[in-house]
Amino acid sequence: MNLENKLSYNTHLEILIKAINENYKKWNGGEFSSFKPVGLTLTISEGRKFDKIISNNSVWGFVAKTNGLLKDIPYFVGDVFKPAGWRGPAKHVRGSIFDTNIDWFSWTGPNYLK
């Protein structure tokens, strides 16, 4: 990935992180309570093929860093997957970090296929 694409990828990944937190705040009503904290603790764990988004010690989802095949299904840079477990993504793409439409995920993770 060249520098320009890497900067675009990182920018859109940060936009996704902010959108996940905004979705959580909307669900929470924007208010603090002892049972529902104001924001999520989201971190990114970098891997060779995928970045893992971790939300409060569980996997929110995976974002593809390269183009490739996952279980014989093609994927592209920026595609987002539900987690199959802690170590890897589930089979189908649920959305893209480059998509301007944000109805494909919630604060709990990428949506299930319809």
C-alpha positions as CSV (number, residue, x, y, z in Angstrom):
1,M,0.0,0.0,0.0
2,N,1.5,3.3,-1.0
3,L,1.7,6.3,1.4
4,E,-1.3,8.1,-0.1
5,N,-3.5,5.0,0.2
6,K,-2.2,4.3,3.7
7,L,-3.2,7.8,4.8
8,S,-6.6,7.5,3.3
9,Y,-7.1,4.1,4.9
10,N,-6.0,5.4,8.3
11,T,-8.3,8.5,8.0
12,H,-11.3,6.4,7.1
13,L,-10.5,3.9,9.9
14,E,-10.5,6.8,12.4
15,I,-13.8,8.0,11.0
16,L,-15.3,4.5,11.6
17,I,-14.0,4.6,15.2
18,K,-15.7,8.0,15.8
19,A,-18.9,6.7,14.2
20,I,-19.0,3.6,16.4
21,N,-18.6,5.9,19.5
22,E,-21.4,8.2,18.2
23,N,-23.7,5.3,17.6
24,Y,-23.0,4.1,21.2
25,K,-23.7,7.6,22.6
26,K,-27.0,7.8,20.6
27,W,-28.0,4.3,22.0
28,N,-27.0,5.4,25.5
29,G,-29.0,8.7,25.2
30,G,-25.7,10.6,25.7
31,E,-26.0,10.4,29.4
32,F,-23.6,8.8,32.0
33,S,-24.8,6.1,34.3
34,S,-22.9,3.6,36.4
35,F,-24.2,0.8,34.2
36,K,-23.5,2.4,30.8
37,P,-20.3,4.4,30.4
38,V,-20.3,7.5,28.2
39,G,-18.0,6.0,25.5
40,L,-16.4,2.8,24.4
41,T,-12.8,2.0,24.7
42,L,-11.9,1.1,21.1
43,T,-8.4,0.1,20.1
44,I,-6.9,-1.1,16.9
45,S,-4.6,-4.2,16.8
46,E,-2.6,-4.3,13.6
47,G,-2.1,-7.6,11.8
48,R,-0.6,-8.6,8.5
49,K,-3.8,-8.8,6.5
50,F,-6.4,-7.3,8.9
51,D,-6.7,-4.7,11.5
52,K,-8.7,-5.9,14.5
53,I,-11.0,-3.4,16.2
54,I,-11.2,-4.3,19.9
55,S,-14.1,-2.9,22.0
56,N,-13.8,-3.2,25.8
57,N,-11.8,-6.6,25.6
58,S,-13.9,-8.1,22.8
59,V,-13.5,-8.1,19.1
60,W,-15.8,-5.5,17.3
61,G,-14.7,-6.6,13.8
62,F,-11.9,-6.8,11.3
63,V,-10.8,-4.4,8.6
64,A,-8.9,-5.7,5.5
65,K,-5.5,-4.0,4.9
66,T,-4.9,-5.7,1.6
67,N,-6.9,-7.2,-1.3
68,G,-7.2,-11.0,-1.1
69,L,-9.4,-14.1,-0.7
70,L,-11.1,-15.3,2.4
71,K,-12.5,-18.8,2.1
72,D,-12.5,-18.4,-1.7
73,I,-14.5,-15.1,-1.5
74,P,-12.6,-11.9,-2.7
75,Y,-12.3,-8.9,-0.5
76,F,-10.7,-5.5,-0.9
77,V,-8.8,-2.9,1.2
78,G,-11.2,-1.4,3.7
79,D,-13.8,-4.2,3.8
80,V,-15.2,-4.9,7.2
81,F,-15.9,-8.3,8.6
82,K,-17.7,-9.7,11.7
83,P,-15.3,-11.6,13.9
84,A,-15.5,-15.4,13.7
85,G,-13.5,-15.4,16.9
86,W,-10.7,-13.6,18.6
87,R,-8.2,-14.5,15.9
88,G,-10.0,-14.1,12.6
89,P,-12.8,-12.7,10.6
90,A,-16.1,-14.4,9.5
91,K,-16.6,-15.3,5.9
92,H,-18.6,-12.4,4.3
93,V,-18.0,-8.7,4.0
94,R,-20.4,-6.5,6.0
95,G,-19.4,-3.0,4.8
96,S,-16.5,-0.8,3.9
97,I,-14.7,2.0,5.8
98,F,-14.8,4.0,2.5
99,D,-18.6,3.8,2.3
100,T,-20.4,7.0,3.1
101,N,-23.5,5.1,4.2
102,I,-23.2,4.0,7.9
103,D,-26.2,1.7,8.3
104,W,-24.2,-1.5,8.0
105,F,-22.9,-1.4,11.6
106,S,-23.8,-0.5,15.2
107,W,-21.7,0.0,18.3
108,T,-22.0,-3.8,18.9
109,G,-20.4,-4.7,15.6
110,P,-21.0,-5.1,11.9
111,N,-24.6,-6.1,11.1
112,Y,-25.6,-9.6,10.2
113,L,-26.4,-10.3,6.5
114,K,-30.0,-9.8,5.5
